[in-house]
Amino acid sequence: MLGPWLIPVTILVPLVGALLLMIPAYRKNISVVRTTTGAFVAATGLLVVAVAMLGEAECEFLEILPDMPVFFRSDRTSVWFSVLTVAMWMCSTVFSFEYMKHEKREERYCVFSLLALTALMGVCFSGNLITTYLFYEIMTFASFPLVLHEQTKEAVSAGLTYLYYSLAGAFLGLVGIFFLYRYAAPRTVSGGLLAYAAGGFLRTDLTDSERSLLTVVIFLMLIGLGSKVGLYPLHGWLPKAHPVAPAPASALLSGNITKMGILFTVRILFFTVGPDFLRGSWAQYALLGLSLLTVFLGSMLAYREKVFKKRLAYSTVSQTSYVLTGLYLLAPVAAVGALLHVVFHSIIKNLLFLCAGAIIYKTGRTKVEQLKGIGLIMPVTMVCFTVGGLALVGIPPFAGFISKWYLAAGALDTDTGVLRFLVPVILIISALLTAGYLLTVSADAFFVPRKEGEAEEEKREEPAKGPEVSLKMLIPLVLLSAAALAFGLFPGVLTDFLNGIMDVVF
């Protein structure tokens, strides 16, 4: 059948676009480069929709090791993450066409953007552990140049930090794969021994000592995957990488690339070992403790941070750990909240970083204290930023309220001792801090005019003309703002889809 082969085609399409842009003669005309980039991202999106409409499908080829082939599969989980990824990629790409005019090496940015999209599609549609790991590593190397794009000393340092953290986390993941291969149940299904299965694929006759060993291995594996997500203590790359990367790249790093660490975590918890394996163990409580600490720590650091994009980076550290908390609770309601927050955070954080990019492009201002009165200069941008701030705080009727409600309700419905009450408390404290570091920016932008000489405005190479940025930059902001409101008003389609996933794994 042709249908299953749409999956590898979906992965190859952005790769073909990247290869075209590597041809020197092809990349001389920047208009051709932008058109090609947009066309291949759009084509990837159409293919993702086609794969989603196919239902469950799988495609296996190229056996790397015995019982470990490259294996792709489309299920509800892969559709959830792939549709989100390509939608956000399109918004960032359209925004970048205008933003990258004041950056150098735009052609190279487009090449690595398409290569990163290739890797993310591979992670989304991976059907077994070895395929996920393969594309997860490719994603690190493809996104690494996006961080050091400007090639300043700070950018190179941030890029290397990102690379070291990612490789260290991936190493722990690879060690875990060795052990999981050893204790996987014999099967004859497509995808080999490490093919994902609802409820896990471990042997049912594990001894107590084997279960204890695997608990340690899975714990370390999840800590390693947490490095991409920003879980303490492996969160240090986020506040270094985001301020130096171009704003569209920062949006993708925060809104989408961190979500691949979450997807890998979902595959481990629910499709590799199963939720029952860690439930009630020391590892579950330790992971919950780390994620709650990260939620609070990220919010507090964001509240204290004065550099605008760095503040948003610390916010990502906090908000992605909301998702991890929901997953580590190993309960269906909390898991629905976690996967809802994957979508909502991706939409909101792409919106906030693109708003930051619009401000930098228009005014050159990069610090929070420089944003007083900016709403009088860029009203549409700051209204969109305010919508994103309200949604991230979790104020109804915006989308963030729905996911946080599910997280809190799911925590109270679990048997995790004092942690079941601590989760809602930390979420409320974090929400208050989020209001403090986002909504105060909006208030100052509209109601506190900036006094002359209060803060020196940074120089810009090419000052933008007009009261606002162009429509190419505004349209993604408006669409993302509308999505943050629409999903808060009409979350039923999303929750029904996620309940279908939970019915399978629990």
C-alpha positions in Angstrom: 0.0 0.0 0.0 1.1 3.5 -0.7 -0.4 5.0 2.5 2.3 3.8 5.0 5.1 5.2 2.8 3.7 8.7 3.2 5.4 8.7 6.6 9.0 8.5 5.4 8.1 10.8 2.5 6.9 13.4 5.2 10.3 13.1 6.8 12.2 13.4 3.5 10.4 16.4 2.1 12.1 19.1 4.3 15.4 17.3 3.8 15.0 17.7 0.1 14.3 21.4 0.6 17.5 21.7 2.7 19.6 20.0 0.1 18.3 22.3 -2.6 19.3 25.3 -0.5 22.8 23.9 -0.2 23.4 24.3 -3.9 25.4 27.6 -4.3 23.7 28.6 -7.5 20.2 28.0 -6.1 20.7 30.2 -3.0 22.0 33.3 -4.7 18.5 34.8 -4.9 17.1 35.4 -1.3 13.5 35.5 -2.7 14.0 32.0 -4.1 15.4 30.8 -0.8 12.4 32.1 1.1 9.9 30.7 -1.4 11.6 27.3 -1.3 11.7 27.2 2.5 8.0 28.2 2.8 6.9 25.8 0.1 8.7 22.8 1.7 7.4 23.6 5.2 3.9 23.9 3.8 4.3 20.6 1.8 5.4 18.9 5.0 2.3 20.2 6.7 0.0 18.9 4.0 1.7 15.5 4.3 1.3 15.4 8.0 -2.4 16.1 7.6 -2.6 13.3 5.0 -0.8 10.9 7.4 -3.2 11.9 10.2 -6.2 11.1 8.0 -4.8 7.7 7.2 -5.2 6.5 10.8 -2.6 4.0 12.2 0.0 3.0 9.7 3.6 1.7 9.9 6.6 1.3 7.7 9.8 -0.7 8.4 13.1 -0.9 6.6 16.9 -1.0 7.1 17.6 -3.3 10.0 20.4 -1.6 11.9 21.0 -4.5 14.4 19.1 -7.8 14.9 15.5 -7.0 15.9 16.2 -3.2 15.7 15.1 -1.8 12.3 14.4 1.8 11.4 10.7 1.8 12.0 8.1 4.5 11.5 4.5 4.4 12.8 1.6 6.8 12.9 -0.6 6.7 16.0 -2.5 9.3 18.0 0.6 10.3 19.9 2.7 10.9 16.8 -0.1 12.8 15.1 -0.5 15.0 18.2 3.1 16.1 18.2 3.7 16.2 14.4 0.7 18.5 13.7 1.7 20.8 16.4 5.3 20.9 15.2 4.6 21.7 11.6 2.0 24.3 12.5 4.4 26.2 14.7 7.2 25.8 12.2 5.0 27.5 9.6 4.3 30.4 11.9 8.0 30.9 12.7 9.0 30.5 9.1 6.6 33.2 7.9 7.8 35.5 10.7 11.5 34.8 9.9 11.2 36.1 6.3 11.0 39.6 7.5 12.9 39.3 10.8 16.0 37.7 9.2 16.5 40.7 6.9 18.5 42.3 9.7 20.4 39.1 10.4 23.3 37.8 8.4 23.5 34.3 6.8 19.7 34.0 6.3 20.3 31.2 3.7 22.1 29.1 6.2 19.3 29.7 8.8 16.8 28.3 6.3 18.9 25.3 5.6 19.2 24.3 9.2 15.6 25.1 9.9 14.6 22.6 7.3 17.1 20.0 8.6 15.8 20.5 12.1 12.2 20.0 10.9 13.3 16.8 9.2 14.7 15.5 12.5 11.6 16.5 14.4 9.3 14.7 12.0 11.5 11.6 12.4 11.2 11.8 16.2 7.4 12.2 15.9 6.8 9.2 13.7 9.4 6.9 15.2 7.9 3.5 16.0 10.6 2.1 18.2 13.3 3.2 20.6 16.3 3.0 18.3 14.6 5.1 15.6 13.6 7.7 18.2 17.1 7.8 19.5 18.6 8.1 16.0 16.4 11.1 15.0 16.7 12.6 18.5 20.5 12.8 18.0 20.1 14.2 14.5 17.8 16.9 15.9 20.5 18.0 18.3 23.1 18.5 15.6 20.6 20.1 13.2 19.4 22.6 15.7 22.9 23.4 17.2 23.7 25.8 14.3 20.5 27.7 15.0 21.8 28.6 18.5 25.2 29.8 17.3 23.8 31.5 14.2 25.2 34.9 15.0 28.7 33.4 15.7 29.5 35.9 18.5 31.5 34.7 21.5 28.3 34.4 23.5 26.5 32.5 20.7 29.4 30.0 20.4 29.5 29.5 24.1 25.7 29.0 24.3 25.8 26.6 21.3 28.5 24.4 22.9 26.6 24.4 26.2 23.4 23.3 24.4 25.5 20.6 22.6 27.1 19.3 25.8 23.9 19.1 27.8 22.1 17.4 24.9 24.8 14.8 24.3 25.0 14.1 28.0 21.3 13.5 28.2 21.3 11.4 25.1 24.1 9.3 26.5 22.0 8.4 29.5 19.2 7.6 27.1 21.4 5.3 25.1 22.5 3.4 28.2 18.9 2.9 29.1 18.2 1.5 25.6 20.9 -1.2 26.2 19.1 -2.4 29.3 15.6 -2.2 27.8 16.8 -4.4 24.9 18.0 -6.9 27.4 14.7 -7.1 29.3 12.2 -6.7 26.4 9.7 -9.5 25.9 10.2 -11.7 22.8 7.8 -10.6 20.1 7.3 -11.1 16.4 5.6 -7.7 15.7 6.8 -5.1 13.2 9.5 -2.9 14.6 11.5 -5.5 16.5 12.0 -6.0 20.2 12.0 -2.3 21.0 8.8 -1.4 19.1 6.4 0.7 21.2 3.4 -1.0 22.7 0.6 0.5 24.8 1.4 -0.4 28.4 5.0 -1.3 27.6 7.0 -4.2 26.2 9.0 -5.5 29.2 9.0 -9.1 30.2 6.4 -10.0 32.8 8.6 -12.4 34.6 11.2 -9.9 35.9 12.7 -10.7 39.3 12.8 -8.2 42.1 16.4 -7.5 41.5 15.9 -7.0 37.8 13.0 -4.6 38.5 15.2 -2.6 41.0 18.0 -2.4 38.5 15.6 -1.3 35.7 14.0 1.3 38.0 17.4 3.0 38.5 18.1 2.8 34.7 14.7 4.3 33.8 15.2 7.0 36.4 18.6 8.0 34.9 17.2 7.7 31.4 14.3 10.1 32.2 16.8 12.6 33.9 18.8 12.5 30.7 15.8 13.2 28.5 14.9 16.0 30.9 18.0 17.9 29.7 16.3 18.7 26.4 13.2 19.8 28.3 15.0 21.9 30.9 14.6 19.7 34.0 16.7 20.8 37.0 19.7 20.3 37.2 20.2 20.0 33.4 18.3 23.3 32.6 21.4 25.5 32.2 21.5 25.6 28.3 18.0 27.3 28.0 18.8 30.7 29.5 22.1 30.8 27.6 20.8 29.7 24.2 17.6 31.7 23.8 19.0 35.3 24.2 21.7 34.7 21.5 19.7 32.8 19.0 17.5 34.7 16.4 14.0 35.2 17.7 12.4 32.6 15.3 15.0 30.0 16.4 14.3 30.8 20.1 10.6 30.3 19.4 11.3 26.9 17.9 13.8 25.9 20.6 11.3 26.7 23.4 8.1 25.8 21.7 9.0 22.7 19.7 12.4 21.2 20.3 11.9 21.0 24.0 8.7 19.1 23.2 10.7 16.3 21.6 12.2 15.5 24.9 8.6 15.4 26.3 7.6 13.0 23.4 10.5 10.7 24.2 9.5 10.8 27.9 5.9 9.9 26.9 7.2 7.0 24.8 9.3 5.7 27.7 6.6 6.0 30.4 3.6 4.8 28.5 4.8 2.8 25.5 8.1 1.2 26.8 7.9 0.4 30.5 4.2 1.2 31.1 2.7 3.5 33.8 2.5 0.7 36.4 6.2 0.1 36.4 7.2 3.3 38.2 3.9 4.1 40.0 4.5 4.2 43.7 8.3 3.8 43.4 11.0 6.0 44.8 11.8 7.0 41.2 8.3 8.4 40.7 8.5 10.5 43.8 12.1 11.7 43.0 11.1 12.7 39.5 8.0 14.5 40.8 10.1 16.3 43.3 12.6 17.5 40.7 9.9 18.6 38.3 8.1 20.6 41.0 11.4 22.2 42.1 12.0 23.1 38.5 8.5 24.7 38.2 9.2 26.9 41.2 12.9 27.6 40.4 12.2 28.6 36.7 9.4 30.9 37.7 11.5 32.6 40.4 14.5 33.1 38.1 12.2 34.4 35.4 10.7 36.9 37.9 14.2 38.2 38.8 15.6 38.3 35.2 16.0 41.7 33.5 16.9 40.5 30.0 13.7 40.0 28.0 14.4 36.9 26.1 16.3 35.3 29.0 13.2 35.9 31.1 11.2 34.0 28.6 13.8 31.2 28.6 13.5 30.8 32.4 9.7 30.7 31.9 10.2 27.8 29.5 12.2 26.0 32.2 9.2 26.3 34.5 6.4 25.7 32.1 7.8 22.5 30.4 8.2 21.0 33.9 4.4 21.5 34.3 4.2 18.9 31.5 6.7 16.6 33.2 4.9 16.8 36.5 1.6 15.7 34.8 3.4 12.8 33.1 5.2 11.7 36.2 1.9 11.5 38.1 1.2 8.5 35.9 -2.6 9.1 36.0 -4.9 9.6 33.0 -6.4 13.0 34.0 -3.0 14.5 34.8 -1.5 13.0 31.6 -4.3 14.7 29.6 -3.4 18.0 31.3 0.3 17.4 30.4 -0.4 16.8 26.7 -2.8 19.7 26.6 -0.1 21.9 28.0 2.3 20.6 25.4 0.1 22.3 22.7 -0.8 25.4 24.7 2.7 26.1 25.8 4.1 25.6 22.3 1.5 28.1 21.0 2.0 30.6 23.7 5.8 30.4 23.9 6.1 30.7 20.1 3.9 33.8 20.4 5.9 35.4 23.2 9.3 34.8 21.6 8.0 36.1 18.2 6.7 39.2 20.0 10.1 39.7 21.6 11.6 39.3 18.1 9.3 41.9 16.7 10.3 44.4 19.4 14.0 43.7 18.9 13.5 44.1 15.1 11.6 47.4 15.5 13.4 49.1 18.4 16.5 47.1 19.3 15.4 47.0 22.9 16.4 43.8 24.7 15.9 44.5 28.4 12.7 44.6 30.4 13.3 48.1 31.7 13.5 49.4 28.1 9.9 48.2 27.3 8.1 50.9 29.2 5.7 52.7 26.8 6.4 50.2 24.0 2.7 49.5 23.7 2.2 53.1 22.3 4.7 52.3 19.5 3.7 48.7 18.8 0.1 48.3 20.0 -0.7 45.1 18.0 2.4 43.3 19.1 1.9 44.2 22.7 -1.7 43.2 22.7 -0.6 39.8 21.3 2.0 39.6 24.0 -0.6 40.3 26.6 -2.8 37.6 25.3 0.1 35.2 25.6 0.9 36.3 29.1 -2.7 35.9 30.2 -2.8 32.4 28.7 0.5 31.4 30.3 -0.7 32.5 33.7 -3.8 30.4 33.2 -6.5 33.0 33.4 -9.8 31.9 31.8 -11.0 31.8 29.1 -7.5 31.4 27.7 -6.0 28.0 26.9 -3.5 27.7 29.8 -6.4 27.6 32.3 -7.7 24.3 30.8 -4.4 22.4 31.0 -3.6 23.6 34.5 -7.0 22.7 35.7 -6.5 19.1 34.4 -3.0 19.0 36.0 -4.3 20.1 39.4 -7.4 17.9 39.3 -5.3 14.9 38.1 -2.8 15.4 41.0 -5.5 15.4 43.6 -6.9 12.2 42.1 -3.7 10.3 42.6 -2.3 8.4 45.6 1.1 10.2 45.9 0.9 11.3 49.5 1.7 14.9 50.3 2.7 15.5 46.6 -0.9 15.3 45.5 -1.5 18.5 47.5 1.8 20.1 46.8 1.3 20.0 43.0 -1.7 22.4 43.0 0.1 24.7 45.5 3.2 24.9 43.4 1.1 25.5 40.3 -0.7 28.5 42.0 2.6 30.0 43.3 4.1 29.6 39.8 1.1 31.2 38.2 1.4 34.2 40.5 5.1 34.5 39.6 4.2 34.2 35.9 1.8 37.1 36.3 4.6 39.1 38.0 7.1 38.6 35.2 4.8 38.8 32.2 1.8 41.0 33.0 3.9 43.7 34.6 5.6 44.0 31.2 2.3 44.6 29.5 1.1 47.0 32.2 4.3 49.1 31.8 4.1 48.9 28.0 0.7 50.6 27.9 0.4 52.6 31.1 3.9 53.7 32.0 5.5 55.8 29.3 9.3 55.5 29.1 11.0 58.7 30.4 13.7 60.1 28.3 17.1 59.0 29.5 15.7 56.3 31.8 17.3 53.5 29.9 19.5 53.8 26.8 18.0 52.3 23.7 20.4 49.9 21.9 21.5 50.9 18.4 20.1 49.2 15.4 21.8 48.7 12.1 18.6 49.2 10.0 15.8 51.0 11.9 12.4 49.8 10.8 9.9 52.3 9.5 6.3 52.8 10.5 4.4 52.4 13.7 4.4 48.6 13.6 6.2 45.7 12.0 5.1 44.3 8.7 2.1 42.0 8.1 4.5 39.1 7.6 5.5 39.4 11.2 2.1 40.4 12.5 0.0 37.7 10.9 1.7 34.8 12.9 1.3 36.8 16.1 -2.4 37.4 15.5 -3.0 33.7 14.5 -1.2 32.4 17.6 -3.1 34.8 19.8 -6.4 33.6 18.3 -5.4 30.0 18.9 -4.6 30.7 22.6 -8.1 32.1 23.0 -9.9 29.6 20.7 -8.5 26.5 22.4 -9.4 27.9 25.8 -13.0 28.4 24.7 -13.4 25.2 22.7 -11.0 22.6 24.2 -13.4 19.6 23.6 -11.9 18.4 20.4 -8.4 18.3 22.0 -9.5 16.6 25.2 -11.6 14.0 23.3 -8.5 13.1 21.1 -6.3 12.8 24.2 -8.8 10.7 26.1 -8.5 8.2 23.2 -4.8 8.0 23.9 -5.4 7.5 27.6 -7.9 4.7 27.0 -5.2 2.8 25.3 -2.3 3.2 27.7 -4.1 3.1 31.1 
